[in-house]
Structure formats: structure tokens, C-alpha cells
Amino acid sequence: PQVAVQRSPFIANNNRGQTTVFFIPPGREVRLAGFGDEIDRLQREQLTAYGLAESRPLKVLQQRPMTVILADEVELALEHAVARYIWVEKDAGEVPG
């Protein structure tokens, strides 16, 4: 059976050359740029507690059925409604060791 693909109403890029983790293909490393205002304070605190902090490297492990990322050796499964508002820089650059 065919699955209809629905276009996302969400912005793929911003004017700073950033995109959201939702649009990053699996296997790609990126650097966290920040959280969109759509993510409430409690969710931000929870994500930060799991190692998501600005300028930290992330690796996208999968996008379906949920977005799964690796952050500081912790795998996190994110609902797409959250992944659409986690802004990242596509070029992770040199990861500080």
C-alpha cells in the first residue's frame, strides 16, 4: 500500500542558516543551536537535564517512527512535535574533546 506524504507546515530553515533536528537525516552530526519558543519551559528543563545544551554536538540516529538522537552518550527519543522546534547547525565543525 502507498502512504501519502504530507508536506510539513513547519519552517525548514531560519535566516541564520539553521534548521530543526526534524529535518536532519539519520547518521548526521549537528550542533544544537537552541530551542524554539514553542517548547515550554518544563520541556526545556527536561531536555537540558538529558544533555541538550547550546553548542553541544548531537547525532541523529533515526527519524521514524520518532526522532532519535544521541546527546552526550544518551539516546533520546523525541516526538516530532518537539523535534520540529529544536534548532541545530548543520555543520557540527570540530567537536571539542
DSSP file with accessible surface (Angstrom, degrees, kcal/mol):
  #  RESIDUE AA STRUCTURE BP1 BP2  ACC     N-H-->O    O-->H-N    N-H-->O    O-->H-N    TCO  KAPPA ALPHA  PHI   PSI    X-CA   Y-CA   Z-CA
    1    1 A P              0   0  179      0, 0.0     2,-0.3     0, 0.0     0, 0.0   0.000 360.0 360.0 360.0 147.0    0.0    0.0    0.0
    2    2 A Q        -     0   0  198      1,-0.0     2,-0.5     0, 0.0     0, 0.0  -0.624 360.0-144.0 -88.0 145.6    1.1    3.5   -0.7
    3    3 A V        -     0   0  125     -2,-0.3     2,-0.3     0, 0.0    -1,-0.0  -0.938  18.2-126.7-109.7 126.6    1.5    6.1    2.1
    4    4 A A        -     0   0   99     -2,-0.5     2,-0.6     1,-0.0     0, 0.0  -0.543  19.5-139.9 -72.3 132.5    0.5    9.6    1.3
    5    5 A V        -     0   0  141     -2,-0.3     2,-0.5     0, 0.0    -1,-0.0  -0.858  14.9-155.8 -96.1 124.7    3.3   12.1    2.1
    6    6 A Q        -     0   0  183     -2,-0.6     2,-0.2     1,-0.0    -2,-0.0  -0.851  17.9-120.0-104.0 133.5    2.1   15.3    3.7
    7    7 A R        -     0   0  232     -2,-0.5    -1,-0.0     1,-0.1     0, 0.0  -0.486  30.2-118.4 -70.4 137.9    4.1   18.4    3.4
    8    8 A S        -     0   0   40     -2,-0.2     4,-0.1     1,-0.1    -1,-0.1  -0.587   9.2-149.9 -77.6 135.4    5.1   19.8    6.8
    9    9 A P        +     0   0  116      0, 0.0     2,-0.2     0, 0.0    -1,-0.1   0.442  68.5 104.0 -81.0   3.2    3.8   23.3    7.6
   10   10 A F  S    S-     0   0   60      1,-0.1     2,-0.2     2,-0.0    -2,-0.1  -0.550  81.9-102.9 -90.6 151.5    6.9   23.9    9.7
   11   11 A I        -     0   0  119     -2,-0.2     9,-0.2     1,-0.1    -1,-0.1  -0.500  24.0-162.0 -71.9 132.4    9.8   26.1    8.6
   12   12 A A  S    S+     0   0   37     -2,-0.2     8,-0.6     1,-0.2     2,-0.3   0.777  72.0  17.5 -86.4 -28.9   12.8   24.0    7.5
   13   13 A N  B     -A   19   0A  81      6,-0.2     6,-0.2    74,-0.0     2,-0.2  -0.972  63.9-147.9-141.0 155.9   15.4   26.8    7.8
   14   14 A N    >   -     0   0   32      4,-2.1     3,-1.5    -2,-0.3     4,-0.1  -0.624  42.2 -93.1-114.0-178.8   15.8   30.2    9.5
   15   15 A N  T 3  S+     0   0  150      1,-0.3    -2,-0.0    -2,-0.2    -1,-0.0   0.479 119.1  65.2 -77.8   2.3   17.8   33.2    8.5
   16   16 A R  T 3  S-     0   0  170      2,-0.1    -1,-0.3     0, 0.0     3,-0.1   0.220 119.1-103.1-102.7  10.6   20.8   32.1   10.4
   17   17 A G  S <  S+     0   0   56     -3,-1.5    73,-0.5     1,-0.3     2,-0.2   0.705  81.2 131.2  76.7  19.9   21.4   29.0    8.3
   18   18 A Q  E     - B   0  89A  19     71,-0.1    -4,-2.1    -4,-0.1    -1,-0.3  -0.665  34.4-173.3-103.5 159.2   19.9   26.7   10.9
   19   19 A T  E     -AB  13  88A   3     69,-2.1    69,-3.6    -2,-0.2     2,-0.3  -0.819  30.5 -94.5-135.8 177.1   17.3   24.0   10.6
   20   20 A T  E >   - B   0  87A   1     -8,-0.6     3,-1.9    -2,-0.3     4,-0.2  -0.674  30.7-115.1 -98.2 157.4   15.5   21.8   13.1
   21   21 A V  G >  S+     0   0    0     65,-2.4     3,-1.5    62,-0.5    63,-0.2   0.781 110.9  73.0 -60.5 -23.5   16.6   18.4   14.1
   22   22 A F  G 3  S+     0   0   25     61,-1.3    -1,-0.3     1,-0.3    62,-0.1   0.801  98.1  47.2 -58.9 -30.7   13.4   17.0   12.5
   23   23 A F  G <  S+     0   0   76     -3,-1.9    -1,-0.3    60,-0.2    -2,-0.2   0.380  87.5 103.3 -96.3   3.7   14.9   17.7    9.0
   24   24 A I  S <  S-     0   0    3     -3,-1.5     3,-0.1    -4,-0.2     6,-0.0  -0.749  71.7-125.4 -90.5 129.1   18.3   16.1    9.6
   25   25 A P    >   -     0   0   69      0, 0.0     3,-1.5     0, 0.0    35,-0.3  -0.350  36.9 -87.4 -71.4 151.5   18.8   12.7    8.0
   26   26 A P  T 3  S+     0   0   75      0, 0.0    35,-0.2     0, 0.0     3,-0.1  -0.231 112.7  33.5 -56.1 143.6   19.9    9.8   10.2
   27   27 A G  T 3  S+     0   0   51     33,-3.7     2,-0.3     1,-0.3    34,-0.1   0.255  90.0 121.6  94.6 -10.8   23.7    9.4   10.6
   28   28 A R    <   -     0   0  107     -3,-1.5    32,-2.4    32,-0.3     2,-0.4  -0.659  53.2-143.1 -92.0 138.9   24.4   13.1   10.5
   29   29 A E  E     +C   59   0A  93     -2,-0.3    63,-0.6    30,-0.2     2,-0.3  -0.831  27.1 167.5 -98.3 138.5   26.1   15.0   13.3
   30   30 A V  E     -C   58   0A   0     28,-2.7    28,-3.0    -2,-0.4     2,-0.4  -0.831  32.2-115.9-138.2 175.1   24.9   18.6   14.1
   31   31 A R  E     -CD  57  89A  32     58,-1.9    58,-2.9    -2,-0.3     2,-0.2  -0.978  32.6-113.2-121.5 132.3   25.4   21.1   16.8
   32   32 A L  E     + D   0  88A   1     24,-2.7    23,-3.5    -2,-0.4    56,-0.3  -0.431  31.5 178.1 -66.2 127.9   22.5   22.3   19.0
   33   33 A A  E     -     0   0A  16     54,-3.0     2,-0.3     1,-0.4    55,-0.2   0.726  53.4 -73.1-100.4 -30.2   21.7   26.0   18.3
   34   34 A G  E     - D   0  87A  10     53,-1.7    53,-2.5    19,-0.1     2,-0.4  -0.909  46.3 -74.3 157.2 176.8   18.7   26.4   20.7
   35   35 A F  E     - D   0  86A  33     -2,-0.3    51,-0.2    51,-0.2     2,-0.0  -0.856  42.3-119.7-105.0 139.9   15.1   25.6   21.4
   36   36 A G    >   -     0   0    7     49,-3.4     3,-1.9    -2,-0.4    49,-0.1  -0.334  28.4-110.8 -70.1 157.1   12.2   27.3   19.7
   37   37 A D  T 3  S+     0   0  147      1,-0.3    -1,-0.1    -2,-0.0     4,-0.1   0.687 112.3  75.5 -62.0 -17.4    9.7   29.3   21.8
   38   38 A E  T 3  S+     0   0  115     47,-0.1     2,-0.6     2,-0.1    -1,-0.3   0.684  78.0  83.4 -70.1 -19.0    7.2   26.6   21.0
   39   39 A I  S <  S-     0   0    4     -3,-1.9    -4,-0.1    46,-0.2    43,-0.0  -0.793  85.6-128.6 -87.9 121.7    8.9   24.3   23.5
   40   40 A D     >  -     0   0   88     -2,-0.6     4,-2.3     1,-0.1     5,-0.2  -0.163  21.1-103.3 -72.0 165.5    7.6   25.1   27.0
   41   41 A R  H  > S+     0   0  169      1,-0.2     4,-2.4     2,-0.2     5,-0.2   0.877 118.8  51.6 -56.4 -44.1    9.9   25.8   30.0
   42   42 A L  H  > S+     0   0   96      1,-0.2     4,-2.3     2,-0.2    -1,-0.2   0.932 110.5  48.2 -63.3 -43.8    9.4   22.4   31.6
   43   43 A Q  H  > S+     0   0   64      1,-0.2     4,-2.8     2,-0.2     5,-0.2   0.903 110.1  53.0 -63.2 -39.8   10.3   20.6   28.4
   44   44 A R  H  X S+     0   0   69     -4,-2.3     4,-2.6     1,-0.2    -1,-0.2   0.922 109.2  49.0 -59.7 -44.8   13.4   22.8   28.0
   45   45 A E  H  X S+     0   0   97     -4,-2.4     4,-2.2     2,-0.2    -1,-0.2   0.909 112.1  48.5 -62.4 -41.2   14.5   21.9   31.5
   46   46 A Q  H  X S+     0   0  100     -4,-2.3     4,-1.3     2,-0.2    -2,-0.2   0.929 112.3  47.9 -64.9 -44.8   14.0   18.2   30.9
   47   47 A L  H  <>S+     0   0   16     -4,-2.8     5,-2.2     1,-0.2     3,-0.3   0.909 111.7  50.4 -63.4 -40.3   15.9   18.3   27.6
   48   48 A T  H ><5S+     0   0   75     -4,-2.6     3,-1.9     1,-0.2    -1,-0.2   0.906 105.6  56.4 -64.2 -39.9   18.7   20.2   29.2
   49   49 A A  H 3<5S+     0   0   86     -4,-2.2    -1,-0.2     1,-0.3    -2,-0.2   0.812 103.8  55.3 -62.1 -28.0   18.9   17.6   32.1
   50   50 A Y  T 3<5S-     0   0  134     -4,-1.3    -1,-0.3    -3,-0.3    -2,-0.2   0.345 132.0 -90.0 -87.1   5.0   19.4   14.9   29.4
   51   51 A G  T < 5S+     0   0   16     -3,-1.9     2,-0.9     1,-0.3    -3,-0.2   0.520  80.2 138.6 104.5   4.6   22.4   16.8   28.0
   52   52 A L      < +     0   0    0     -5,-2.2     2,-0.3    -6,-0.1    -1,-0.3  -0.757  24.9 149.2 -85.5 110.0   20.9   19.0   25.3
   53   53 A A    >   -     0   0   35     -2,-0.9     3,-2.1    -3,-0.1   -21,-0.3  -0.981  53.7 -81.3-139.3 150.6   22.7   22.3   25.7
   54   54 A E  T 3  S+     0   0  136     -2,-0.3   -21,-0.2     1,-0.3    34,-0.1  -0.198 113.9  14.5 -54.4 141.0   23.6   25.0   23.1
   55   55 A S  T 3  S+     0   0   76    -23,-3.5    -1,-0.3     1,-0.3   -22,-0.1   0.393  93.9 130.6  73.2   2.2   26.7   24.3   21.1
   56   56 A R    <   -     0   0   91     -3,-2.1   -24,-2.7   -24,-0.2    -1,-0.3  -0.630  61.7-112.9 -83.4 142.6   26.7   20.6   22.1
   57   57 A P  E     -C   31   0A  34      0, 0.0    15,-0.5     0, 0.0     2,-0.3  -0.453  33.8-172.8 -74.4 146.8   27.1   18.1   19.3
   58   58 A L  E     -CE  30  71A   2    -28,-3.0   -28,-2.7    13,-0.1     2,-0.4  -0.969  13.3-150.0-133.3 150.5   24.2   15.7   18.5
   59   59 A K  E     -CE  29  70A  77     11,-1.9    11,-2.8    -2,-0.3     2,-0.6  -0.991  15.3-136.9-122.6 129.6   23.9   12.8   16.2
   60   60 A V  E     + E   0  69A   0    -32,-2.4   -33,-3.7    -2,-0.4   -32,-0.3  -0.748  23.1 177.4 -84.3 122.7   20.6   11.9   14.6
   61   61 A L  E     -     0   0A  58      7,-3.2     2,-0.3    -2,-0.6     8,-0.2   0.793  62.4 -12.6 -96.2 -35.8   20.1    8.1   14.8
   62   62 A Q  E     - E   0  68A  78      6,-1.5     6,-2.5   -36,-0.1    -1,-0.4  -0.981  38.9-158.8-159.9 162.5   16.6    7.8   13.2
   63   63 A Q        +     0   0   25     -2,-0.3     4,-0.1     4,-0.2    -1,-0.1   0.499  61.7  99.5-119.7 -15.1   13.6    9.8   12.1
   64   64 A R  S    S-     0   0  166      1,-0.2    -1,-0.2     4,-0.1     4,-0.1  -0.990  94.7  -3.3-131.3 138.7   10.9    7.2   12.0
   65   65 A P  S    S-     0   0  111      0, 0.0     2,-0.3     0, 0.0    15,-0.2  -0.987 144.0  -4.9 -77.9 -13.9    8.7    6.4   13.9
   66   66 A M  S    S-     0   0   69     13,-0.1     2,-0.5    14,-0.1    13,-0.2  -0.903  80.6 -96.8-130.0 163.9   10.2    9.1   16.2
   67   67 A T  E     - F   0  78A   0     11,-1.8    11,-3.9    -2,-0.3     2,-0.5  -0.714  41.5-168.4 -79.5 124.7   13.3   11.3   16.0
   68   68 A V  E     +EF  62  77A  15     -6,-2.5    -7,-3.2    -2,-0.5    -6,-1.5  -0.977   7.5 179.7-118.6 127.4   16.1    9.6   18.0
   69   69 A I  E     -EF  60  76A   0      7,-2.6     7,-2.8    -2,-0.5     2,-0.5  -0.870  25.9-134.3-123.9 158.3   19.2   11.5   18.8
   70   70 A L  E     +EF  59  75A  59    -11,-2.8   -11,-1.9    -2,-0.3     2,-0.5  -0.968  28.6 174.1-111.5 118.5   22.4   10.8   20.6
   71   71 A A  E >  S-EF  58  74A   1      3,-2.9     3,-1.4    -2,-0.5   -13,-0.1  -0.968  70.0 -22.5-129.7 114.3   23.4   13.6   23.0
   72   72 A D  T 3  S-     0   0   96    -15,-0.5    -1,-0.1    -2,-0.5     3,-0.1   0.915 127.0 -50.1  53.1  48.1   26.4   13.2   25.3
   73   73 A E  T 3  S+     0   0  181      1,-0.2     2,-0.5   -22,-0.0    -1,-0.3   0.620 117.1 113.9  66.6  16.1   26.2    9.3   25.1
   74   74 A V  E <   -F   71   0A  58     -3,-1.4    -3,-2.9   -24,-0.1     2,-0.5  -0.977  60.1-142.0-117.8 126.0   22.4    9.4   25.9
   75   75 A E  E     -F   70   0A 136     -2,-0.5     2,-0.4    -5,-0.2    -5,-0.2  -0.756  20.7-169.9 -85.8 129.6   19.9    8.3   23.4
   76   76 A L  E     -F   69   0A  18     -7,-2.8    -7,-2.6    -2,-0.5     2,-0.6  -0.983  14.8-150.7-122.8 130.5   16.7   10.4   23.4
   77   77 A A  E     -F   68   0A  64     -2,-0.4     2,-0.4    -9,-0.2    -9,-0.2  -0.881  21.8-167.4 -97.5 123.2   13.5    9.6   21.5
   78   78 A L  E     -F   67   0A  10    -11,-3.9   -11,-1.8    -2,-0.6     2,-0.1  -0.928  22.0-121.8-115.3 136.5   11.7   12.8   20.6
   79   79 A E    >>  -     0   0  126     -2,-0.4     4,-2.6   -13,-0.2     3,-1.5  -0.437  30.1-118.5 -65.9 147.8    8.2   13.3   19.4
   80   80 A H  H 3> S+     0   0   34      1,-0.3     4,-2.1     2,-0.2    -1,-0.1   0.848 114.1  65.2 -60.3 -30.8    8.2   15.0   16.0
   81   81 A A  H 34 S+     0   0   57      1,-0.2    -1,-0.3     2,-0.2   -59,-0.0   0.786 111.6  36.0 -62.7 -24.4    6.2   17.9   17.6
   82   82 A V  H X4 S+     0   0   15     -3,-1.5     3,-2.3     2,-0.1    -2,-0.2   0.857 112.0  57.5 -91.4 -44.8    9.3   18.6   19.8
   83   83 A A  H >< S+     0   0    0     -4,-2.6   -61,-1.3     1,-0.3     3,-1.3   0.812  96.4  66.0 -58.8 -28.0   11.9   17.8   17.2
   84   84 A R  T 3< S+     0   0   54     -4,-2.1    -1,-0.3     1,-0.2    -2,-0.1   0.633 105.5  43.5 -68.6 -13.9   10.5   20.4   14.8
   85   85 A Y  T <  S+     0   0   49     -3,-2.3   -49,-3.4    -5,-0.1     2,-0.7   0.176  84.5  99.4-121.6  17.6   11.5   23.1   17.3
   86   86 A I  E <   - D   0  35A   0     -3,-1.3   -65,-2.4   -51,-0.2     2,-0.3  -0.915  66.3-149.0-103.2 107.2   15.0   22.0   18.3
   87   87 A W  E     +BD  20  34A  39    -53,-2.5   -54,-3.0    -2,-0.7   -53,-1.7  -0.585  20.8 176.6 -83.8 136.6   17.2   24.3   16.2
   88   88 A V  E     -BD  19  32A   0    -69,-3.6   -69,-2.1    -2,-0.3     2,-0.5  -0.918  31.8-121.7-134.8 159.8   20.6   22.9   15.0
   89   89 A E  E     -BD  18  31A  81    -58,-2.9   -58,-1.9    -2,-0.3   -71,-0.1  -0.911  20.4-143.9-100.5 128.4   23.5   24.0   12.9
   90   90 A K  S    S+     0   0   86    -73,-0.5     2,-1.0    -2,-0.5    -1,-0.1   0.836  88.3  66.5 -62.9 -35.7   24.1   21.5   10.1
   91   91 A D        -     0   0  127      1,-0.2    -1,-0.1   -60,-0.1   -61,-0.1  -0.766  62.7-174.9 -92.2 102.2   27.9   21.9   10.2
   92   92 A A        -     0   0   11     -2,-1.0    -1,-0.2   -63,-0.6   -62,-0.1   0.738  22.8-170.1 -69.0 -20.8   28.9   20.4   13.6
   93   93 A G        -     0   0   43     -3,-0.1     2,-0.4     2,-0.1    -1,-0.2  -0.202  49.4 -10.6  63.5-157.2   32.5   21.5   13.0
   94   94 A E        -     0   0  177      1,-0.0     0, 0.0     3,-0.0     0, 0.0  -0.618  69.3-138.3 -77.7 128.6   35.2   20.3   15.3
   95   95 A V        -     0   0   66     -2,-0.4    -2,-0.1     1,-0.0   -39,-0.1  -0.784  23.2-120.7 -88.1 120.5   33.8   18.6   18.4
   96   96 A P              0   0  104      0, 0.0    -1,-0.0     0, 0.0     0, 0.0  -0.357 360.0 360.0 -62.3 138.4   35.8   19.7   21.4
   97   97 A G              0   0  126     -2,-0.0    -3,-0.0     0, 0.0    -2,-0.0   0.250 360.0 360.0-110.9 360.0   37.3   16.7   23.2
